[in-house]
Amino acid sequence: MEVAEHIAAIRRDGPLLRAAAGSAGLNAAVPSCPGWTVRDLVRHLGGVHRWATSIVATPRTEPWRVDLEEVVGSWPEDSRLLDWFDDGCQALAAALEQASPDLNCWTFLRAPSPLAMWARRQAHETAMHRVDVELAAGARVTQFTAPFAADGIDELLTCFITRSSSPLRADEPRTLGVRCSDAADNWLVTIGPDAARTTPIGTDTPDCTLSGRAADIYLALWSRPEQAARAIEGDESVLDLFLDKVHVRWT
């Protein structure tokens, strides 16, 4: 996906999240983020948007790992919280749109460019938390397009779990295949004693293969409970290992 498509996703999912938050109420529990209320989630994402905006717009070239309270300063009152969230989401999208394609800033995932990394990361951050708030509101989850969902799967499988800090390990190498029925994308995750490695499946036969619609796989692998029909072939313990070790955190 292109940077402009990721920015468009941020502009789409931000208002959807706000609408769901208004419907759910700020005190509603978020079932996919245990221990959180909608208020907690809106504050968190609003803070993350401001953190990312500062990195892109300043730009910051050194790692900036800070508590969100340091970024935000003080949290808005409940009566202003959703407007505050909107302001931050729109400012993030504008900063990404106005950034040079040659932007030089700190990143933490592999990508074709820093701008591409931040646009992609914030698009999927916003998308997943939009799902969380829709679940809190008891609403039907707004569907993702197959290309966007496949892109989110790719970010997880090629960027996140392959980092040296990932806990995904196995004493004996095991392989998990992931196939999308409505997109051309597929992935082969090799789990061993060192960092996981992700390549196209090719002609290999994985120990376990997970297949289904890209949107369903996207939600499942990103630790969200809204799951539809998925097919699992082979040794299901490989998928169990993945889901046990790869917990996408929200704090």
Secondary structure as a PSIPRED ss2 file (coil, helix, strand):
# PSIPRED VFORMAT (PSIPRED V4.0)

   1 M C   1.000  0.000  0.000
   2 E C   1.000  0.000  0.000
   3 V H   0.000  1.000  0.000
   4 A H   0.000  1.000  0.000
   5 E H   0.000  1.000  0.000
   6 H H   0.000  1.000  0.000
   7 I H   0.000  1.000  0.000
   8 A H   0.000  1.000  0.000
   9 A H   0.000  1.000  0.000
  10 I H   0.000  1.000  0.000
  11 R H   0.000  1.000  0.000
  12 R H   0.000  1.000  0.000
  13 D H   0.000  1.000  0.000
  14 G H   0.000  1.000  0.000
  15 P H   0.000  1.000  0.000
  16 L H   0.000  1.000  0.000
  17 L H   0.000  1.000  0.000
  18 R H   0.000  1.000  0.000
  19 A H   0.000  1.000  0.000
  20 A H   0.000  1.000  0.000
  21 A H   0.000  1.000  0.000
  22 G H   0.000  1.000  0.000
  23 S H   0.000  1.000  0.000
  24 A H   0.000  1.000  0.000
  25 G C   1.000  0.000  0.000
  26 L C   1.000  0.000  0.000
  27 N C   1.000  0.000  0.000
  28 A C   1.000  0.000  0.000
  29 A E   0.000  0.000  1.000
  30 V C   1.000  0.000  0.000
  31 P C   1.000  0.000  0.000
  32 S C   1.000  0.000  0.000
  33 C C   1.000  0.000  0.000
  34 P C   1.000  0.000  0.000
  35 G C   1.000  0.000  0.000
  36 W C   1.000  0.000  0.000
  37 T E   0.000  0.000  1.000
  38 V H   0.000  1.000  0.000
  39 R H   0.000  1.000  0.000
  40 D H   0.000  1.000  0.000
  41 L H   0.000  1.000  0.000
  42 V H   0.000  1.000  0.000
  43 R H   0.000  1.000  0.000
  44 H H   0.000  1.000  0.000
  45 L H   0.000  1.000  0.000
  46 G H   0.000  1.000  0.000
  47 G H   0.000  1.000  0.000
  48 V H   0.000  1.000  0.000
  49 H H   0.000  1.000  0.000
  50 R H   0.000  1.000  0.000
  51 W H   0.000  1.000  0.000
  52 A H   0.000  1.000  0.000
  53 T H   0.000  1.000  0.000
  54 S H   0.000  1.000  0.000
  55 I H   0.000  1.000  0.000
  56 V H   0.000  1.000  0.000
  57 A H   0.000  1.000  0.000
  58 T C   1.000  0.000  0.000
  59 P C   1.000  0.000  0.000
  60 R C   1.000  0.000  0.000
  61 T C   1.000  0.000  0.000
  62 E C   1.000  0.000  0.000
  63 P C   1.000  0.000  0.000
  64 W C   1.000  0.000  0.000
  65 R C   1.000  0.000  0.000
  66 V C   1.000  0.000  0.000
  67 D C   1.000  0.000  0.000
  68 L H   0.000  1.000  0.000
  69 E H   0.000  1.000  0.000
  70 E H   0.000  1.000  0.000
  71 V H   0.000  1.000  0.000
  72 V H   0.000  1.000  0.000
  73 G C   1.000  0.000  0.000
  74 S C   1.000  0.000  0.000
  75 W C   1.000  0.000  0.000
  76 P C   1.000  0.000  0.000
  77 E C   1.000  0.000  0.000
  78 D H   0.000  1.000  0.000
  79 S H   0.000  1.000  0.000
  80 R H   0.000  1.000  0.000
  81 L H   0.000  1.000  0.000
  82 L H   0.000  1.000  0.000
  83 D H   0.000  1.000  0.000
  84 W H   0.000  1.000  0.000
  85 F H   0.000  1.000  0.000
  86 D H   0.000  1.000  0.000
  87 D H   0.000  1.000  0.000
  88 G H   0.000  1.000  0.000
  89 C H   0.000  1.000  0.000
  90 Q H   0.000  1.000  0.000
  91 A H   0.000  1.000  0.000
  92 L H   0.000  1.000  0.000
  93 A H   0.000  1.000  0.000
  94 A H   0.000  1.000  0.000
  95 A H   0.000  1.000  0.000
  96 L H   0.000  1.000  0.000
  97 E H   0.000  1.000  0.000
  98 Q H   0.000  1.000  0.000
  99 A C   1.000  0.000  0.000
 100 S C   1.000  0.000  0.000
 101 P C   1.000  0.000  0.000
 102 D C   1.000  0.000  0.000
 103 L C   1.000  0.000  0.000
 104 N C   1.000  0.000  0.000
 105 C C   1.000  0.000  0.000
 106 W C   1.000  0.000  0.000
 107 T C   1.000  0.000  0.000
 108 F C   1.000  0.000  0.000
 109 L C   1.000  0.000  0.000
 110 R C   1.000  0.000  0.000
 111 A C   1.000  0.000  0.000
 112 P C   1.000  0.000  0.000
 113 S C   1.000  0.000  0.000
 114 P H   0.000  1.000  0.000
 115 L H   0.000  1.000  0.000
 116 A H   0.000  1.000  0.000
 117 M H   0.000  1.000  0.000
 118 W H   0.000  1.000  0.000
 119 A H   0.000  1.000  0.000
 120 R H   0.000  1.000  0.000
 121 R H   0.000  1.000  0.000
 122 Q H   0.000  1.000  0.000
 123 A H   0.000  1.000  0.000
 124 H H   0.000  1.000  0.000
 125 E H   0.000  1.000  0.000
 126 T H   0.000  1.000  0.000
 127 A H   0.000  1.000  0.000
 128 M H   0.000  1.000  0.000
 129 H H   0.000  1.000  0.000
 130 R H   0.000  1.000  0.000
 131 V H   0.000  1.000  0.000
 132 D H   0.000  1.000  0.000
 133 V H   0.000  1.000  0.000
 134 E H   0.000  1.000  0.000
 135 L H   0.000  1.000  0.000
 136 A H   0.000  1.000  0.000
 137 A C   1.000  0.000  0.000
 138 G C   1.000  0.000  0.000
 139 A C   1.000  0.000  0.000
 140 R C   1.000  0.000  0.000
 141 V C   1.000  0.000  0.000
 142 T C   1.000  0.000  0.000
 143 Q C   1.000  0.000  0.000
 144 F C   1.000  0.000  0.000
 145 T C   1.000  0.000  0.000
 146 A H   0.000  1.000  0.000
 147 P H   0.000  1.000  0.000
 148 F H   0.000  1.000  0.000
 149 A H   0.000  1.000  0.000
 150 A H   0.000  1.000  0.000
 151 D H   0.000  1.000  0.000
 152 G H   0.000  1.000  0.000
 153 I H   0.000  1.000  0.000
 154 D H   0.000  1.000  0.000
 155 E H   0.000  1.000  0.000
 156 L H   0.000  1.000  0.000
 157 L H   0.000  1.000  0.000
 158 T H   0.000  1.000  0.000
 159 C H   0.000  1.000  0.000
 160 F H   0.000  1.000  0.000
 161 I C   1.000  0.000  0.000
 162 T C   1.000  0.000  0.000
 163 R C   1.000  0.000  0.000
 164 S C   1.000  0.000  0.000
 165 S C   1.000  0.000  0.000
 166 S C   1.000  0.000  0.000
 167 P C   1.000  0.000  0.000
 168 L C   1.000  0.000  0.000
 169 R C   1.000  0.000  0.000
 170 A C   1.000  0.000  0.000
 171 D C   1.000  0.000  0.000
 172 E C   1.000  0.000  0.000
 173 P C   1.000  0.000  0.000
 174 R E   0.000  0.000  1.000
 175 T E   0.000  0.000  1.000
 176 L E   0.000  0.000  1.000
 177 G E   0.000  0.000  1.000
 178 V E   0.000  0.000  1.000
 179 R E   0.000  0.000  1.000
 180 C E   0.000  0.000  1.000
 181 S C   1.000  0.000  0.000
 182 D C   1.000  0.000  0.000
 183 A C   1.000  0.000  0.000
 184 A C   1.000  0.000  0.000
 185 D C   1.000  0.000  0.000
 186 N E   0.000  0.000  1.000
 187 W E   0.000  0.000  1.000
 188 L E   0.000  0.000  1.000
 189 V E   0.000  0.000  1.000
 190 T E   0.000  0.000  1.000
 191 I E   0.000  0.000  1.000
 192 G C   1.000  0.000  0.000
 193 P C   1.000  0.000  0.000
 194 D C   1.000  0.000  0.000
 195 A C   1.000  0.000  0.000
 196 A C   1.000  0.000  0.000
 197 R E   0.000  0.000  1.000
 198 T E   0.000  0.000  1.000
 199 T E   0.000  0.000  1.000
 200 P C   1.000  0.000  0.000
 201 I C   1.000  0.000  0.000
 202 G C   1.000  0.000  0.000
 203 T C   1.000  0.000  0.000
 204 D C   1.000  0.000  0.000
 205 T C   1.000  0.000  0.000
 206 P C   1.000  0.000  0.000
 207 D C   1.000  0.000  0.000
 208 C E   0.000  0.000  1.000
 209 T E   0.000  0.000  1.000
 210 L E   0.000  0.000  1.000
 211 S E   0.000  0.000  1.000
 212 G E   0.000  0.000  1.000
 213 R C   1.000  0.000  0.000
 214 A H   0.000  1.000  0.000
 215 A H   0.000  1.000  0.000
 216 D H   0.000  1.000  0.000
 217 I H   0.000  1.000  0.000
 218 Y H   0.000  1.000  0.000
 219 L H   0.000  1.000  0.000
 220 A H   0.000  1.000  0.000
 221 L H   0.000  1.000  0.000
 222 W C   1.000  0.000  0.000
 223 S C   1.000  0.000  0.000
 224 R C   1.000  0.000  0.000
 225 P C   1.000  0.000  0.000
 226 E C   1.000  0.000  0.000
 227 Q C   1.000  0.000  0.000
 228 A C   1.000  0.000  0.000
 229 A C   1.000  0.000  0.000
 230 R C   1.000  0.000  0.000
 231 A E   0.000  0.000  1.000
 232 I E   0.000  0.000  1.000
 233 E E   0.000  0.000  1.000
 234 G E   0.000  0.000  1.000
 235 D C   1.000  0.000  0.000
 236 E H   0.000  1.000  0.000
 237 S H   0.000  1.000  0.000
 238 V H   0.000  1.000  0.000
 239 L H   0.000  1.000  0.000
 240 D H   0.000  1.000  0.000
 241 L H   0.000  1.000  0.000
 242 F H   0.000  1.000  0.000
 243 L H   0.000  1.000  0.000
 244 D H   0.000  1.000  0.000
 245 K H   0.000  1.000  0.000
 246 V C   1.000  0.000  0.000
 247 H C   1.000  0.000  0.000
 248 V C   1.000  0.000  0.000
 249 R C   1.000  0.000  0.000
 250 W C   1.000  0.000  0.000
 251 T C   1.000  0.000  0.000
